[in-house]
Amino acid sequence: MNQHQPPAWKDVRAAFQKIWGYDDFRPPQGEIISCLLAEKDALIIMPTGGGKSICFQLPALLQTGLTLVVSPLVALMENQVQELRQRNLSAALLHSELPSSQRRAVLQALERQQLRLLYLSPETLLSAPVWERLCQPQLKINGLILDEAHCLVQWGDTFRPAYRRLGAVRPALLKFKPQGTHISVAAFTATADPLAQKTIKEVLRLEQPAFFRVNPYRSNLNPSVRIVWTPRGRKQHLLKFIQERKQEPGLVYVRTRRDSENLAEWLREKGYSTTSYHAGLGAEERRAVEASWLSGKIPFVVCTCAFGMGINKPDVRWVIHFHAPHLLSEYVQEIGRAGRDGKPAQALMLISEPTGWLDPEDKQRQRFFEDRMRKQQLDAQQLMKKLPKKGEVNAVAKQFPDSAVALSLLHSSGQLNWLNPFEYIIEESRPKQLTTQLNAAKQMNQYLTTKQCRWQFLLNAFGFDKEAANWRCGHCDNCRK
């Protein structure tokens, strides 16, 4: 084992008070920090705004050596690293949009062991220049943290296939480290239902993980779903909702980049000060939008799911879903941006009338999503017949441009194993039914049409059955009826 004694608890608390200025930990922060300082694997589910990042940042800062934080979005990394640097703490980030001079400086700091925390995406972690440096025997790595771990489930099969290779990272790194080295792995998320928890544990190869989970219920957050009968009606509803909340900070969530640009433009024509935000914007544009919103210069942003993760604005009074998200986990993440100060906040979702005759958009969106999922699965099974049984990711990608997604889907269906993060072996076996995303989409539809308490539905969906029994929140639209 690493020759290291966890610091005394009074020193842990003193560091916490000095760096963050709070008096004491909120449960279960203290237990999670103790667990990570003891170098144990862990799966942590805590609601948005519950103080997850402190739980892995503090242990990383108190240990010698490096903690790697795998994070899905550049904006999320930038926010966390900026906050840490403002406190003069040794943290850095690496992503594809960094200027090459900054990238070189971070890689040098990594080689010289000057960093406690390094934030990167799964793709950057597995890029050659970074991987080569991480494998150097003298570089001490304490832990691998997967932040926003629901992205592994939500995006890992198709959109971000590198997520599926993360379980092979620890064993591969340990081959290069001195004997007895220990690297712990911990996954943090606000939303993971029982099936997602199982996927995260299996993909990351967590070893007897400690399990912490906090009920997602928030008494100040009032969810409601409203049927709109036409595309014009949807826009009118949005306008009325915003007019009633003049200058209150909020967020409008839409499905696609184009939706966010078109709707923001329409709202500006109506005299509202707003802008669009999506993953297609450059780093400087994103920063400018975030700064304008955080400072109150613009009261609300029209955004895709790329906005909000890790951005902390306590006084958000409302979130409106102009389009329903595909998955409940996305929905809970996004409404969780509101009311972090504990004061009442509204979470409204607009949906087409159920037949889809007057406004077929929602049905079309849903069908497009399901068809694309099925096509990708079918393509993966077809491509498997052509792929080498044993192969190296980059070499195979040159020959078969769509292979990255196919490999991750084959891993998901139990037909492929990763020998290390770069080499796979295909196992001859019948594919497991890949129903995760499609089932999750069905669950979202059930939520939209349920007559039961919205919070009761959400508690059941995320595995809090005991808490959900006989539950009635009293403040969602269904309870108020």
C-alpha positions as CSV (number, residue, x, y, z in Angstrom):
1,M,0.0,0.0,0.0
2,N,1.0,3.6,-0.4
3,Q,3.0,4.6,2.7
4,H,0.6,7.3,3.8
5,Q,-1.4,8.1,6.9
6,P,-4.6,10.0,6.3
7,P,-4.4,13.4,8.0
8,A,-5.9,13.9,11.5
9,W,-9.6,14.9,11.3
10,K,-9.1,18.2,13.1
11,D,-6.5,19.1,10.3
12,V,-9.1,18.1,7.6
13,R,-11.7,20.4,9.2
14,A,-9.2,23.2,9.7
15,A,-8.2,23.0,6.0
16,F,-11.9,23.0,5.0
17,Q,-12.6,26.1,7.1
18,K,-9.6,27.9,5.8
19,I,-10.1,27.2,2.1
20,W,-13.9,27.3,1.8
21,G,-14.8,29.3,4.9
22,Y,-17.7,27.1,6.1
23,D,-18.0,26.1,9.7
24,D,-18.6,22.4,9.2
25,F,-19.5,19.7,6.6
26,R,-23.0,19.0,5.5
27,P,-23.9,15.3,5.8
28,P,-22.6,13.1,4.2
29,Q,-19.7,15.3,3.1
30,G,-17.5,14.3,6.1
31,E,-18.0,10.6,5.6
32,I,-17.2,10.8,1.8
33,I,-14.0,12.8,2.5
34,S,-12.9,10.2,5.1
35,C,-13.6,7.4,2.6
36,L,-11.6,9.1,-0.2
37,L,-8.7,9.9,2.2
38,A,-8.7,6.2,3.2
39,E,-8.2,5.5,-0.6
40,K,-11.4,3.5,-1.0
41,D,-13.5,3.3,-4.2
42,A,-16.9,5.0,-3.9
43,L,-20.1,5.8,-5.7
44,I,-21.7,9.0,-4.6
45,I,-25.2,10.3,-5.5
46,M,-26.0,13.7,-4.2
47,P,-28.5,16.4,-5.4
48,T,-27.2,19.3,-7.5
49,G,-26.0,22.0,-5.1
50,G,-25.2,19.5,-2.4
51,G,-21.5,20.3,-2.4
52,K,-20.2,17.3,-4.3
53,S,-17.0,18.9,-5.6
54,I,-15.6,19.8,-2.2
55,C,-15.9,16.0,-1.3
56,F,-13.1,15.2,-3.9
57,Q,-11.3,18.5,-4.0
58,L,-10.4,18.6,-0.3
59,P,-8.9,15.0,-0.1
60,A,-6.9,15.8,-3.3
61,L,-5.4,18.9,-1.8
62,L,-4.6,17.2,1.5
63,Q,-2.6,14.4,-0.2
64,T,0.7,14.4,-1.9
65,G,0.4,13.3,-5.5
66,L,-2.1,13.9,-8.2
67,T,-5.9,13.3,-8.4
68,L,-7.4,13.1,-11.9
69,V,-10.9,14.5,-12.4
70,V,-12.6,13.3,-15.5
71,S,-15.3,15.8,-16.4
72,P,-17.7,16.0,-19.4
73,L,-17.8,19.7,-20.3
74,V,-15.2,22.4,-20.8
75,A,-17.4,25.0,-19.1
76,L,-17.7,22.7,-16.0
77,M,-13.9,22.2,-15.8
78,E,-13.2,25.9,-16.3
79,N,-15.6,26.9,-13.5
80,Q,-14.1,24.5,-11.0
81,V,-10.5,25.2,-11.8
82,Q,-11.1,29.0,-11.8
83,E,-12.6,28.8,-8.3
84,L,-9.6,26.7,-7.1
85,R,-7.1,29.0,-8.6
86,Q,-8.8,32.0,-7.0
87,R,-8.0,30.3,-3.7
88,N,-4.4,29.8,-4.8
89,L,-4.7,26.0,-5.1
90,S,-2.7,23.8,-7.5
91,A,-5.2,22.8,-10.0
92,A,-5.2,22.8,-13.8
93,L,-7.2,21.6,-16.8
94,L,-6.5,20.2,-20.2
95,H,-8.9,20.3,-23.1
96,S,-8.8,20.5,-26.9
97,E,-9.6,24.2,-27.0
98,L,-6.6,25.3,-24.9
99,P,-4.0,27.4,-26.7
100,S,-0.9,25.2,-27.3
101,S,1.3,27.4,-25.0
102,Q,-1.1,26.8,-22.0
103,R,-1.3,23.1,-22.9
104,R,2.5,22.9,-22.8
105,A,2.6,24.7,-19.5
106,V,0.1,22.2,-17.9
107,L,2.0,19.2,-19.3
108,Q,5.2,20.5,-17.8
109,A,3.6,21.1,-14.4
110,L,2.3,17.5,-14.7
111,E,5.8,16.2,-15.4
112,R,7.3,18.2,-12.5
113,Q,4.6,16.9,-10.1
114,Q,3.4,20.4,-9.3
115,L,-0.3,19.6,-9.5
116,R,-2.8,18.3,-7.0
117,L,-5.8,18.3,-9.3
118,L,-5.9,17.8,-13.0
119,Y,-9.3,18.2,-14.8
120,L,-9.7,16.6,-18.2
121,S,-12.3,15.0,-20.5
122,P,-12.2,11.2,-21.1
123,E,-10.9,11.9,-24.6
124,T,-8.0,14.1,-23.4
125,L,-7.1,11.5,-20.6
126,L,-6.7,8.9,-23.4
127,S,-4.8,11.2,-25.8
128,A,-1.1,10.1,-26.4
129,P,0.7,13.2,-24.9
130,V,-1.3,13.0,-21.6
131,W,-1.3,9.2,-21.3
132,E,2.5,9.0,-21.8
133,R,3.1,11.4,-18.9
134,L,0.6,9.7,-16.6
135,C,2.4,6.4,-17.1
136,Q,5.7,7.7,-15.9
137,P,6.6,5.6,-12.9
138,Q,7.7,8.5,-10.7
139,L,4.3,10.3,-11.1
140,K,2.3,9.5,-8.0
141,I,-1.5,9.3,-8.8
142,N,-3.8,8.9,-5.8
143,G,-7.2,8.7,-7.5
144,L,-9.4,8.9,-10.5
145,I,-12.6,10.9,-10.0
146,L,-15.5,10.7,-12.5
147,D,-17.5,13.9,-12.0
148,E,-21.1,14.0,-13.4
149,A,-20.9,10.2,-13.8
150,H,-24.4,9.9,-15.2
151,C,-22.8,11.1,-18.5
152,L,-21.1,7.7,-18.7
153,V,-24.6,6.2,-19.0
154,Q,-26.2,9.0,-20.9
155,W,-23.5,9.5,-23.5
156,G,-21.1,6.6,-23.2
157,D,-22.7,4.3,-25.7
158,T,-22.9,6.6,-28.7
159,F,-22.1,10.3,-28.2
160,R,-18.9,10.0,-26.1
161,P,-17.6,6.4,-26.6
162,A,-14.3,7.1,-24.7
163,Y,-16.4,6.9,-21.4
164,R,-16.7,3.1,-22.0
165,R,-12.9,2.7,-21.8
166,L,-12.4,4.3,-18.4
167,G,-12.6,1.1,-16.5
168,A,-9.4,-0.1,-18.1
169,V,-7.5,3.1,-16.9
170,R,-6.6,2.1,-13.4
171,P,-5.2,-1.4,-14.1
172,A,-3.2,0.0,-17.1
173,L,-1.7,2.8,-15.0
174,L,-0.8,0.5,-12.1
175,K,1.4,-1.6,-14.5
176,F,3.8,1.4,-14.7
177,K,3.8,2.3,-11.0
178,P,5.9,1.0,-8.1
179,Q,4.7,-2.2,-6.5
180,G,2.1,-1.6,-3.8
181,T,0.8,1.6,-5.4
182,H,-2.9,2.1,-4.9
183,I,-5.2,4.2,-7.1
184,S,-8.8,4.7,-5.9
185,V,-11.7,5.4,-8.2
186,A,-14.8,7.4,-7.2
187,A,-17.9,8.4,-9.2
188,F,-20.0,11.4,-8.4
189,T,-23.4,12.3,-9.8
190,A,-26.7,13.9,-8.9
191,T,-28.8,11.4,-10.8
192,A,-28.4,7.7,-11.2
193,D,-31.3,5.3,-11.0
194,P,-30.5,1.7,-9.9
195,L,-29.8,0.5,-13.5
196,A,-27.4,3.5,-14.0
197,Q,-25.7,2.7,-10.7
198,K,-25.0,-0.8,-11.9
199,T,-23.6,0.4,-15.2
200,I,-21.3,2.9,-13.5
201,K,-20.0,0.2,-11.1
202,E,-19.4,-2.3,-13.9
203,V,-17.9,0.0,-16.5
204,L,-15.5,1.7,-13.9
205,R,-14.7,-1.7,-12.3
206,L,-15.3,-0.3,-8.9
207,E,-13.8,-2.5,-6.1
208,Q,-16.2,-3.0,-3.2
209,P,-17.3,0.7,-3.4
210,A,-18.6,2.6,-0.5
211,F,-22.1,3.8,-1.5
212,F,-23.5,7.2,-0.5
213,R,-26.8,8.5,-1.8
214,V,-28.9,11.4,-0.8
215,N,-32.6,11.7,-1.7
216,P,-33.0,14.2,-4.7
217,Y,-36.2,15.8,-3.1
218,R,-36.1,19.5,-2.7
219,S,-39.1,21.1,-0.9
220,N,-38.5,24.5,-2.5
221,L,-38.6,23.2,-6.0
222,N,-42.1,23.1,-7.6
223,P,-42.3,20.9,-10.7
224,S,-45.2,21.2,-13.2
225,V,-46.0,20.0,-16.7
226,R,-48.3,21.9,-19.0
227,I,-49.8,20.8,-22.3
228,V,-49.6,23.2,-25.2
229,W,-51.8,22.7,-28.2
230,T,-49.8,24.3,-31.1
231,P,-46.3,25.5,-31.8
232,R,-47.5,29.1,-31.5
233,G,-49.2,28.3,-28.2
234,R,-45.9,26.9,-26.9
235,K,-44.2,30.3,-27.6
236,Q,-47.1,32.3,-26.1
237,H,-46.9,30.2,-22.9
238,L,-43.2,30.8,-22.7
239,L,-43.7,34.6,-23.1
240,K,-46.5,34.7,-20.5
241,F,-44.3,32.7,-18.0
242,I,-41.3,35.0,-18.5
243,Q,-43.4,38.2,-18.4
244,E,-44.7,37.2,-14.9
245,R,-41.2,36.8,-13.7
246,K,-39.6,40.0,-15.1
247,Q,-35.8,40.3,-14.2
248,E,-35.9,37.1,-12.1
249,P,-32.9,34.8,-13.0
250,G,-33.9,31.7,-15.0
251,L,-33.1,29.2,-17.7
252,V,-34.9,28.1,-20.8
253,Y,-33.9,24.5,-21.9
254,V,-34.3,23.3,-25.5
255,R,-33.2,20.2,-27.3
256,T,-30.8,21.4,-30.0
257,R,-28.3,24.1,-30.9
258,R,-30.5,25.4,-33.7
259,D,-33.5,25.5,-31.3
260,S,-31.5,27.6,-28.8
261,E,-30.3,30.1,-31.5
262,N,-33.7,30.5,-33.1
263,L,-35.7,30.8,-29.9
264,A,-33.1,33.3,-28.4
265,E,-33.4,35.4,-31.6
266,W,-37.2,35.4,-31.5
267,L,-37.2,36.5,-27.8
268,R,-34.7,39.3,-28.6
269,E,-37.1,40.5,-31.3
270,K,-39.8,40.6,-28.6
271,G,-37.6,42.9,-26.6
272,Y,-36.0,40.4,-24.1
273,S,-32.4,40.6,-23.2
274,T,-31.2,37.0,-23.7
275,T,-28.8,34.9,-25.7
276,S,-28.3,31.2,-26.7
277,Y,-25.8,28.8,-25.2
278,H,-24.7,25.4,-26.6
279,A,-21.7,23.1,-27.0
280,G,-20.9,24.6,-30.4
281,L,-19.8,28.0,-29.0
282,G,-16.1,28.7,-28.5
283,A,-14.6,28.9,-25.0
284,E,-14.6,32.8,-25.0
285,E,-18.2,33.0,-26.2
286,R,-19.3,30.5,-23.5
287,R,-17.4,32.4,-20.8
288,A,-19.0,35.7,-21.9
289,V,-22.5,34.2,-21.8
290,E,-21.9,32.7,-18.3
291,A,-20.5,36.0,-17.0
292,S,-23.4,38.0,-18.3
293,W,-25.9,35.6,-16.7
294,L,-24.1,35.2,-13.4
295,S,-23.8,39.0,-13.0
296,G,-27.5,39.5,-13.9
297,K,-26.7,41.5,-17.1
298,I,-29.0,39.1,-18.9
299,P,-31.8,37.5,-16.7
300,F,-32.1,34.2,-18.6
301,V,-30.3,32.1,-21.2
302,V,-31.8,29.8,-23.9
303,C,-29.6,26.7,-23.6
304,T,-29.1,23.1,-24.4
305,C,-28.1,20.5,-21.8
306,A,-24.5,21.8,-22.2
307,F,-25.3,24.7,-19.8
308,G,-25.5,24.5,-16.1
309,M,-23.5,21.5,-14.9
310,G,-21.3,22.9,-12.1
311,I,-22.3,26.5,-12.7
312,N,-23.4,27.8,-9.3
313,K,-25.9,30.6,-9.2
314,P,-27.9,30.3,-6.0
315,D,-30.8,32.7,-6.9
316,V,-32.2,31.1,-10.0
317,R,-36.0,31.4,-9.6
318,W,-37.2,29.3,-12.5
319,V,-36.3,26.7,-15.1
320,I,-38.6,26.2,-18.1
321,H,-38.2,23.2,-20.4
322,F,-39.4,24.5,-23.8
323,H,-38.9,20.9,-25.0
324,A,-38.9,17.8,-22.8
325,P,-35.5,16.2,-22.3
326,H,-35.2,12.5,-23.4
327,L,-34.1,11.2,-20.0
328,L,-35.3,11.8,-16.4
329,S,-31.7,12.1,-15.3
330,E,-31.2,15.1,-17.6
331,Y,-34.4,16.6,-16.3
332,V,-33.5,16.3,-12.6
333,Q,-30.0,17.7,-13.4
334,E,-31.5,20.7,-15.2
335,I,-34.3,21.6,-12.7
336,G,-31.7,21.3,-10.0
337,R,-30.1,24.6,-11.3
338,A,-33.0,26.4,-9.6
339,G,-33.5,27.4,-6.0
340,R,-30.1,26.6,-4.7
341,D,-30.5,29.3,-2.1
342,G,-33.4,27.4,-0.5
343,K,-36.1,29.9,-1.6
344,P,-39.1,28.8,-3.8
345,A,-38.4,28.1,-7.5
346,Q,-40.5,27.0,-10.4
347,A,-39.7,24.1,-12.8
348,L,-42.2,24.2,-15.7
349,M,-42.1,21.8,-18.7
350,L,-44.1,22.4,-21.9
351,I,-45.3,19.4,-23.9
352,S,-47.4,18.8,-27.0
353,E,-50.9,17.6,-26.7
354,P,-50.8,13.7,-26.5
355,T,-52.2,12.9,-30.0
356,G,-49.5,15.0,-31.8
357,W,-52.1,16.0,-34.5
358,L,-51.9,19.8,-33.9
359,D,-48.2,19.8,-32.8
360,P,-46.3,16.7,-34.0
361,E,-42.9,18.1,-32.9
362,D,-42.5,16.3,-29.6
363,K,-43.5,12.9,-31.1
364,Q,-41.1,13.5,-34.1
365,R,-38.3,14.3,-31.7
366,Q,-38.9,11.2,-29.7
367,R,-39.2,9.0,-32.8
368,F,-36.0,10.4,-34.2
369,F,-34.1,9.7,-31.0
370,E,-35.4,6.1,-30.8
371,D,-34.8,5.4,-34.5
372,R,-31.2,6.7,-34.2
373,M,-30.6,4.5,-31.2
374,R,-31.8,1.4,-33.0
375,K,-29.9,2.2,-36.1
376,Q,-26.6,2.7,-34.2
377,Q,-27.1,-0.7,-32.5
378,L,-27.9,-2.4,-35.8
379,D,-24.8,-0.8,-37.4
380,A,-22.6,-1.9,-34.5
381,Q,-23.7,-5.6,-34.9
382,Q,-23.1,-5.3,-38.7
383,L,-19.7,-3.7,-38.3
384,M,-18.7,-6.4,-35.7
385,K,-18.5,-9.0,-38.5
386,K,-15.8,-6.9,-40.3
387,L,-13.8,-5.7,-37.3
388,P,-10.6,-7.6,-36.2
389,K,-11.3,-9.8,-33.2
390,K,-8.4,-8.2,-31.4
391,G,-7.5,-4.6,-32.2
392,E,-6.1,-1.2,-31.3
393,V,-8.6,1.6,-31.2
394,N,-6.7,4.2,-33.3
395,A,-5.6,1.7,-36.0
396,V,-9.1,0.3,-36.3
397,A,-10.6,3.9,-36.5
398,K,-8.5,4.6,-39.5
399,Q,-9.9,1.6,-41.3
400,F,-13.5,1.9,-40.0
401,P,-14.4,5.5,-39.4
402,D,-17.6,4.6,-37.3
403,S,-15.8,2.0,-35.2
404,A,-15.5,4.1,-31.9
405,V,-19.3,4.1,-31.4
406,A,-19.6,0.5,-32.5
407,L,-16.9,-0.6,-30.0
408,S,-18.6,1.1,-27.2
409,L,-22.0,-0.4,-28.1
410,L,-20.4,-3.9,-28.3
411,H,-18.9,-3.3,-24.8
412,S,-22.3,-2.2,-23.6
413,S,-23.9,-5.4,-25.0
414,G,-21.3,-7.6,-23.3
415,Q,-19.6,-8.7,-26.6
416,L,-16.3,-6.8,-26.1
417,N,-13.7,-6.4,-23.4
418,W,-11.1,-3.7,-23.0
419,L,-7.7,-5.3,-22.4
420,N,-6.4,-1.8,-21.7
421,P,-7.8,1.7,-22.6
422,F,-6.6,1.2,-26.2
423,E,-6.9,-2.5,-27.1
424,Y,-10.0,-4.6,-27.2
425,I,-11.0,-8.2,-27.7
426,I,-14.4,-9.2,-29.1
427,E,-16.0,-12.2,-27.3
428,E,-18.3,-14.5,-29.1
429,S,-21.5,-14.2,-27.3
430,R,-25.2,-13.3,-27.8
431,P,-25.7,-9.5,-27.3
432,K,-27.5,-8.4,-24.2
433,Q,-30.6,-6.3,-25.0
434,L,-29.4,-2.7,-25.2
435,T,-32.5,-1.2,-23.7
436,T,-31.1,1.3,-21.2
437,Q,-31.6,4.5,-23.2
438,L,-34.9,3.4,-24.8
439,N,-36.3,2.3,-21.4
440,A,-35.2,5.6,-20.0
441,A,-37.0,7.5,-22.8
442,K,-40.2,5.5,-22.0
443,Q,-39.8,6.5,-18.3
444,M,-39.6,10.1,-19.3
445,N,-43.0,9.8,-21.1
446,Q,-44.6,8.2,-18.1
447,Y,-43.4,11.1,-16.0
448,L,-45.0,13.6,-18.4
449,T,-48.4,11.9,-18.2
450,T,-48.5,10.7,-14.6
451,K,-51.3,11.8,-12.3
452,Q,-49.4,10.9,-9.2
453,C,-47.2,13.3,-7.2
454,R,-44.3,14.4,-9.4
455,W,-41.8,14.0,-6.6
456,Q,-43.1,10.6,-5.7
457,F,-42.6,9.5,-9.3
458,L,-39.0,10.9,-9.3
459,L,-38.2,9.2,-5.9
460,N,-39.4,5.9,-7.2
461,A,-37.6,6.3,-10.5
462,F,-34.3,6.9,-8.8
463,G,-34.6,3.9,-6.4
464,F,-35.9,5.7,-3.2
465,D,-38.9,3.4,-2.9
466,K,-39.0,3.5,0.9
467,E,-39.1,7.3,1.0
468,A,-41.6,7.4,-1.9
469,A,-44.2,5.1,-0.1
470,N,-47.3,7.2,0.7
471,W,-45.5,10.3,-0.4
472,R,-47.3,13.5,-1.4
473,C,-45.1,16.7,-1.8
474,G,-48.1,19.0,-1.8
475,H,-46.5,21.6,-4.1
476,C,-46.2,20.0,-7.6
477,D,-48.9,20.6,-10.2
478,N,-50.5,17.2,-9.6
479,C,-50.6,17.7,-5.8
480,R,-52.0,21.2,-6.2
481,K,-54.9,19.9,-8.3
